[in-house]
Amino acid sequence: MGDWYVRPAVLGLAVLSLVSPGILRKPHTWLALAVLTAWRIAADWPLADNHIYLLGYWCLAAAIGLRKGEPPMSLKTSGRYLIGLAFACAVAWKLILSPDFIDGRFFRVTLLTDPRLVGAAQLVGGLTDAEIEANRQALEPLPEGAQRLEPLPIVESARLRGFAMAATWGVLLLEAAVAALMLLPNRPLIEAARHVSLLTFCFTTYAFAPVAGFGWLLLVMGAVQVRSSQRWLRNTYIGAFVVVLFYSEIPWSGMVLDLFRTA
């Protein structure tokens, strides 16, 4: 992760932690990782992925928890509030500061232009390869000051527009639920609902937006909140970790689309 002068140090600490697990429980290890993550953000400024900021906070939280000598409780509290605040900021950005998200434009454009979502756009929207390529050309930014004499047509099916609106409000409502449940005081039912909402978010969101690093980070922060007696729930988080890897490495939507084409 990061540029050539950051990656060796991060990988070196990871390898040392595997060889000598005691290093994993040293606060200086996690403080070093937090500094390296901050270095990566500074090197990529302002284009670093948003979950890299969250990763830096999480490494710092681990260092503080180990320094205090109460890592389980400290990580549980830090993970809950970091997830809650991150999702609350995401909801505020989408609901208040981004009118192009609320009206569905974000997903309508992203489904047509993001290579990671092309399979979903074709599977759900029924678009052909030629229509996807034509849409990309129509939406491609022109050099500054240039304008087309006649705008290129954009092909959108009713199913694709419906999927875009469902994704818009589904993501918004699910993120709002995760934020509220993480920030509410601890109660047995609330704790259970936290895990359900976070796991639902990871199982559904990363099926269409395969950003494994973000999914894994959220799952780790959720897993530390599992009680030691809840083995089935811990195993569910491990399963979700593997599923996110599956989403990232296997183009399942394209495979399903090919299956329908050959049927």
C-alpha beads as a LAMMPS data file, in Angstrom:
LAMMPS data file: protein, C-alpha beads

263 atoms
262 bonds

1 atom types
1 bond types

-500.0 500.0 xlo xhi
-500.0 500.0 ylo yhi
-500.0 500.0 zlo zhi

Masses

1 110.0

Atoms # bond

1 1 1 0.000 0.000 0.000
2 1 1 1.286 3.438 -0.885
3 1 1 4.340 4.629 -2.808
4 1 1 7.596 2.682 -3.047
5 1 1 9.099 4.382 0.011
6 1 1 6.069 3.580 2.215
7 1 1 5.223 0.066 1.043
8 1 1 8.435 -1.700 2.222
9 1 1 8.047 -0.398 5.767
10 1 1 4.379 -1.435 5.967
11 1 1 5.117 -4.889 4.542
12 1 1 8.119 -5.251 6.841
13 1 1 6.014 -4.602 9.941
14 1 1 3.363 -7.024 8.656
15 1 1 5.927 -9.782 8.118
16 1 1 7.522 -9.208 11.524
17 1 1 4.083 -9.456 13.140
18 1 1 3.543 -12.836 11.483
19 1 1 6.975 -14.135 12.497
20 1 1 6.770 -12.753 16.033
21 1 1 3.155 -12.182 17.162
22 1 1 4.398 -10.222 20.164
23 1 1 5.267 -7.358 17.847
24 1 1 1.595 -7.179 16.905
25 1 1 0.766 -6.262 20.514
26 1 1 3.314 -3.484 20.848
27 1 1 1.889 0.062 20.766
28 1 1 4.938 1.291 18.850
29 1 1 4.081 -1.055 15.969
30 1 1 0.667 0.494 15.510
31 1 1 1.947 4.011 16.051
32 1 1 4.470 3.391 13.276
33 1 1 1.687 2.096 11.022
34 1 1 -0.402 5.194 11.804
35 1 1 2.533 7.426 10.867
36 1 1 3.168 5.475 7.660
37 1 1 -0.521 5.716 6.757
38 1 1 -0.428 9.485 7.361
39 1 1 2.691 9.648 5.193
40 1 1 0.853 7.817 2.445
41 1 1 -2.065 10.264 2.662
42 1 1 0.313 13.222 2.476
43 1 1 2.124 11.709 -0.523
44 1 1 -1.161 11.142 -2.371
45 1 1 -2.774 14.415 -1.298
46 1 1 -5.556 15.114 -2.071
47 1 1 -6.312 11.892 -3.971
48 1 1 -5.941 9.252 -1.242
49 1 1 -8.911 6.875 -0.937
50 1 1 -11.261 7.890 1.872
51 1 1 -10.861 4.628 3.771
52 1 1 -7.114 5.273 4.091
53 1 1 -7.948 8.104 6.501
54 1 1 -10.077 5.681 8.515
55 1 1 -7.201 3.176 8.468
56 1 1 -4.891 5.796 9.958
57 1 1 -7.341 6.540 12.768
58 1 1 -7.747 2.807 13.425
59 1 1 -3.994 2.202 13.680
60 1 1 -3.753 5.133 16.083
61 1 1 -6.650 3.724 18.131
62 1 1 -4.823 0.373 18.375
63 1 1 -1.668 2.127 19.570
64 1 1 -3.616 4.031 22.232
65 1 1 -5.481 0.917 23.381
66 1 1 -2.271 -1.075 23.757
67 1 1 -0.584 1.831 25.508
68 1 1 -3.408 2.028 28.044
69 1 1 -3.201 -1.712 28.699
70 1 1 -6.893 -2.269 27.891
71 1 1 -6.903 -3.103 24.184
72 1 1 -10.162 -5.129 24.024
73 1 1 -12.365 -2.469 25.590
74 1 1 -10.495 0.412 23.986
75 1 1 -10.711 -1.103 20.493
76 1 1 -14.379 -1.954 20.981
77 1 1 -15.187 1.654 21.886
78 1 1 -12.920 3.175 19.224
79 1 1 -14.263 0.883 16.510
80 1 1 -17.864 1.684 17.360
81 1 1 -17.381 5.440 17.328
82 1 1 -15.138 5.472 14.259
83 1 1 -17.694 3.504 12.245
84 1 1 -20.559 5.608 13.588
85 1 1 -18.899 8.938 12.841
86 1 1 -17.618 7.841 9.422
87 1 1 -21.089 6.702 8.372
88 1 1 -22.698 9.817 9.864
89 1 1 -20.355 11.994 7.783
90 1 1 -21.174 9.897 4.708
91 1 1 -24.906 10.396 5.270
92 1 1 -24.491 14.146 5.804
93 1 1 -22.427 14.435 2.618
94 1 1 -24.945 12.517 0.528
95 1 1 -28.133 13.938 2.039
96 1 1 -27.181 17.595 2.504
97 1 1 -24.115 18.438 0.431
98 1 1 -24.610 16.337 -2.709
99 1 1 -27.824 17.041 -4.650
100 1 1 -26.454 14.938 -7.521
101 1 1 -26.533 11.912 -5.211
102 1 1 -30.080 12.339 -3.917
103 1 1 -31.606 12.665 -7.373
104 1 1 -29.894 9.477 -8.546
105 1 1 -27.409 11.050 -10.959
106 1 1 -24.381 9.663 -9.141
107 1 1 -25.368 6.027 -9.589
108 1 1 -26.830 6.599 -13.055
109 1 1 -23.455 7.898 -14.278
110 1 1 -21.271 5.577 -12.197
111 1 1 -23.078 2.459 -13.393
112 1 1 -22.295 3.456 -16.973
113 1 1 -18.693 4.615 -16.535
114 1 1 -17.078 2.651 -13.695
115 1 1 -15.542 -0.593 -15.068
116 1 1 -16.177 -2.317 -11.725
117 1 1 -19.937 -1.798 -12.111
118 1 1 -20.339 -2.576 -15.796
119 1 1 -21.363 -6.170 -15.096
120 1 1 -24.077 -5.025 -12.705
121 1 1 -25.286 -2.388 -15.179
122 1 1 -25.630 -5.002 -17.893
123 1 1 -27.050 -7.690 -15.624
124 1 1 -29.680 -5.451 -14.025
125 1 1 -30.171 -2.849 -16.742
126 1 1 -30.043 -5.163 -19.728
127 1 1 -27.571 -3.001 -21.670
128 1 1 -25.357 -4.458 -24.380
129 1 1 -21.585 -4.005 -24.725
130 1 1 -22.144 -1.584 -27.595
131 1 1 -24.590 0.511 -25.557
132 1 1 -22.176 0.644 -22.615
133 1 1 -19.354 1.817 -24.888
134 1 1 -21.603 4.425 -26.546
135 1 1 -22.665 5.730 -23.144
136 1 1 -19.051 6.041 -22.049
137 1 1 -18.232 8.091 -25.129
138 1 1 -21.263 10.307 -24.535
139 1 1 -20.288 10.919 -20.894
140 1 1 -16.556 11.312 -21.487
141 1 1 -15.396 14.819 -20.520
142 1 1 -14.251 16.961 -23.430
143 1 1 -11.143 19.176 -23.388
144 1 1 -11.723 22.434 -21.547
145 1 1 -13.847 24.803 -23.586
146 1 1 -14.872 22.184 -26.148
147 1 1 -18.512 21.404 -26.905
148 1 1 -20.216 18.882 -29.141
149 1 1 -22.325 20.270 -31.962
150 1 1 -24.899 17.609 -31.152
151 1 1 -24.892 15.782 -27.784
152 1 1 -24.478 12.034 -28.094
153 1 1 -27.509 10.025 -26.953
154 1 1 -27.337 8.106 -23.672
155 1 1 -29.073 4.742 -23.522
156 1 1 -30.783 4.067 -20.208
157 1 1 -33.344 1.375 -19.603
158 1 1 -36.158 1.786 -17.084
159 1 1 -34.635 -1.077 -15.094
160 1 1 -31.279 0.695 -14.892
161 1 1 -32.850 3.956 -13.709
162 1 1 -34.878 2.037 -11.153
163 1 1 -31.777 0.210 -9.935
164 1 1 -29.904 3.510 -9.638
165 1 1 -32.650 5.034 -7.476
166 1 1 -32.938 1.868 -5.374
167 1 1 -29.163 1.899 -4.846
168 1 1 -29.252 5.609 -3.973
169 1 1 -31.824 5.335 -1.219
170 1 1 -30.814 1.852 -0.140
171 1 1 -27.239 2.960 0.505
172 1 1 -28.392 6.132 2.239
173 1 1 -30.856 4.379 4.566
174 1 1 -28.440 1.552 5.377
175 1 1 -25.605 3.967 6.144
176 1 1 -27.929 6.034 8.342
177 1 1 -28.952 2.885 10.239
178 1 1 -25.316 1.870 10.812
179 1 1 -24.407 5.383 11.989
180 1 1 -27.343 5.658 14.407
181 1 1 -26.901 2.181 15.884
182 1 1 -23.165 2.626 16.400
183 1 1 -23.616 5.969 18.154
184 1 1 -26.541 4.962 20.376
185 1 1 -25.805 3.801 23.948
186 1 1 -25.127 0.108 24.519
187 1 1 -28.216 -2.068 24.882
188 1 1 -28.545 -5.785 24.044
189 1 1 -30.951 -5.204 21.141
190 1 1 -28.941 -2.278 19.836
191 1 1 -25.728 -4.306 19.928
192 1 1 -27.373 -7.081 17.915
193 1 1 -28.788 -4.583 15.418
194 1 1 -25.333 -3.039 14.981
195 1 1 -23.878 -6.302 13.754
196 1 1 -26.861 -6.995 11.497
197 1 1 -26.707 -3.563 9.868
198 1 1 -22.922 -3.561 9.397
199 1 1 -22.808 -7.098 7.995
200 1 1 -25.753 -6.334 5.692
201 1 1 -23.914 -3.268 4.423
202 1 1 -20.741 -5.249 3.698
203 1 1 -22.522 -8.220 2.105
204 1 1 -24.533 -5.991 -0.247
205 1 1 -22.396 -2.931 -0.954
206 1 1 -19.165 -4.701 -1.820
207 1 1 -20.956 -7.093 -4.140
208 1 1 -21.312 -4.159 -6.543
209 1 1 -18.459 -1.883 -5.374
210 1 1 -15.602 -4.349 -4.778
211 1 1 -13.338 -2.167 -2.631
212 1 1 -11.935 -4.970 -0.499
213 1 1 -9.711 -2.758 1.640
214 1 1 -12.644 -0.685 2.860
215 1 1 -14.814 -3.737 3.491
216 1 1 -12.118 -5.555 5.437
217 1 1 -11.430 -2.512 7.597
218 1 1 -15.103 -2.145 8.528
219 1 1 -15.387 -5.871 9.246
220 1 1 -12.350 -5.848 11.532
221 1 1 -13.741 -2.837 13.401
222 1 1 -17.048 -4.659 13.756
223 1 1 -15.465 -7.969 14.754
224 1 1 -13.691 -6.447 17.770
225 1 1 -17.126 -5.638 19.179
226 1 1 -18.138 -9.309 19.261
227 1 1 -18.312 -10.864 22.724
228 1 1 -16.016 -13.821 23.407
229 1 1 -19.058 -16.081 23.854
230 1 1 -20.476 -15.204 20.424
231 1 1 -18.380 -17.603 18.353
232 1 1 -21.023 -17.928 15.659
233 1 1 -20.998 -14.159 15.174
234 1 1 -17.205 -14.049 15.026
235 1 1 -17.317 -16.807 12.409
236 1 1 -19.870 -14.769 10.472
237 1 1 -17.432 -11.877 10.347
238 1 1 -14.700 -14.215 9.135
239 1 1 -17.073 -15.514 6.464
240 1 1 -17.892 -11.949 5.441
241 1 1 -14.165 -11.238 5.155
242 1 1 -13.865 -14.125 2.681
243 1 1 -16.989 -13.044 0.780
244 1 1 -15.574 -9.528 0.287
245 1 1 -12.419 -11.163 -1.087
246 1 1 -14.633 -13.191 -3.435
247 1 1 -16.374 -10.012 -4.611
248 1 1 -13.007 -8.338 -5.215
249 1 1 -11.258 -11.163 -7.068
250 1 1 -14.079 -12.857 -8.982
251 1 1 -16.224 -10.895 -11.499
252 1 1 -19.392 -12.663 -10.409
253 1 1 -21.793 -10.297 -12.176
254 1 1 -19.983 -10.802 -15.479
255 1 1 -20.033 -14.570 -14.972
256 1 1 -23.773 -14.540 -14.290
257 1 1 -24.284 -12.315 -17.343
258 1 1 -22.333 -14.756 -19.530
259 1 1 -24.408 -17.607 -18.129
260 1 1 -27.627 -15.867 -19.139
261 1 1 -26.232 -15.107 -22.600
262 1 1 -25.345 -18.729 -23.258
263 1 1 -28.573 -20.128 -21.779

Bonds

1 1 1 2
2 1 2 3
3 1 3 4
4 1 4 5
5 1 5 6
6 1 6 7
7 1 7 8
8 1 8 9
9 1 9 10
10 1 10 11
11 1 11 12
12 1 12 13
13 1 13 14
14 1 14 15
15 1 15 16
16 1 16 17
17 1 17 18
18 1 18 19
19 1 19 20
20 1 20 21
21 1 21 22
22 1 22 23
23 1 23 24
24 1 24 25
25 1 25 26
26 1 26 27
27 1 27 28
28 1 28 29
29 1 29 30
30 1 30 31
31 1 31 32
32 1 32 33
33 1 33 34
34 1 34 35
35 1 35 36
36 1 36 37
37 1 37 38
38 1 38 39
39 1 39 40
40 1 40 41
41 1 41 42
42 1 42 43
43 1 43 44
44 1 44 45
45 1 45 46
46 1 46 47
47 1 47 48
48 1 48 49
49 1 49 50
50 1 50 51
51 1 51 52
52 1 52 53
53 1 53 54
54 1 54 55
55 1 55 56
56 1 56 57
57 1 57 58
58 1 58 59
59 1 59 60
60 1 60 61
61 1 61 62
62 1 62 63
63 1 63 64
64 1 64 65
65 1 65 66
66 1 66 67
67 1 67 68
68 1 68 69
69 1 69 70
70 1 70 71
71 1 71 72
72 1 72 73
73 1 73 74
74 1 74 75
75 1 75 76
76 1 76 77
77 1 77 78
78 1 78 79
79 1 79 80
80 1 80 81
81 1 81 82
82 1 82 83
83 1 83 84
84 1 84 85
85 1 85 86
86 1 86 87
87 1 87 88
88 1 88 89
89 1 89 90
90 1 90 91
91 1 91 92
92 1 92 93
93 1 93 94
94 1 94 95
95 1 95 96
96 1 96 97
97 1 97 98
98 1 98 99
99 1 99 100
100 1 100 101
101 1 101 102
102 1 102 103
103 1 103 104
104 1 104 105
105 1 105 106
106 1 106 107
107 1 107 108
108 1 108 109
109 1 109 110
110 1 110 111
111 1 111 112
112 1 112 113
113 1 113 114
114 1 114 115
115 1 115 116
116 1 116 117
117 1 117 118
118 1 118 119
119 1 119 120
120 1 120 121
121 1 121 122
122 1 122 123
123 1 123 124
124 1 124 125
125 1 125 126
126 1 126 127
127 1 127 128
128 1 128 129
129 1 129 130
130 1 130 131
131 1 131 132
132 1 132 133
133 1 133 134
134 1 134 135
135 1 135 136
136 1 136 137
137 1 137 138
138 1 138 139
139 1 139 140
140 1 140 141
141 1 141 142
142 1 142 143
143 1 143 144
144 1 144 145
145 1 145 146
146 1 146 147
147 1 147 148
148 1 148 149
149 1 149 150
150 1 150 151
151 1 151 152
152 1 152 153
153 1 153 154
154 1 154 155
155 1 155 156
156 1 156 157
157 1 157 158
158 1 158 159
159 1 159 160
160 1 160 161
161 1 161 162
162 1 162 163
163 1 163 164
164 1 164 165
165 1 165 166
166 1 166 167
167 1 167 168
168 1 168 169
169 1 169 170
170 1 170 171
171 1 171 172
172 1 172 173
173 1 173 174
174 1 174 175
175 1 175 176
176 1 176 177
177 1 177 178
178 1 178 179
179 1 179 180
180 1 180 181
181 1 181 182
182 1 182 183
183 1 183 184
184 1 184 185
185 1 185 186
186 1 186 187
187 1 187 188
188 1 188 189
189 1 189 190
190 1 190 191
191 1 191 192
192 1 192 193
193 1 193 194
194 1 194 195
195 1 195 196
196 1 196 197
197 1 197 198
198 1 198 199
199 1 199 200
200 1 200 201
201 1 201 202
202 1 202 203
203 1 203 204
204 1 204 205
205 1 205 206
206 1 206 207
207 1 207 208
208 1 208 209
209 1 209 210
210 1 210 211
211 1 211 212
212 1 212 213
213 1 213 214
214 1 214 215
215 1 215 216
216 1 216 217
217 1 217 218
218 1 218 219
219 1 219 220
220 1 220 221
221 1 221 222
222 1 222 223
223 1 223 224
224 1 224 225
225 1 225 226
226 1 226 227
227 1 227 228
228 1 228 229
229 1 229 230
230 1 230 231
231 1 231 232
232 1 232 233
233 1 233 234
234 1 234 235
235 1 235 236
236 1 236 237
237 1 237 238
238 1 238 239
239 1 239 240
240 1 240 241
241 1 241 242
242 1 242 243
243 1 243 244
244 1 244 245
245 1 245 246
246 1 246 247
247 1 247 248
248 1 248 249
249 1 249 250
250 1 250 251
251 1 251 252
252 1 252 253
253 1 253 254
254 1 254 255
255 1 255 256
256 1 256 257
257 1 257 258
258 1 258 259
259 1 259 260
260 1 260 261
261 1 261 262
262 1 262 263
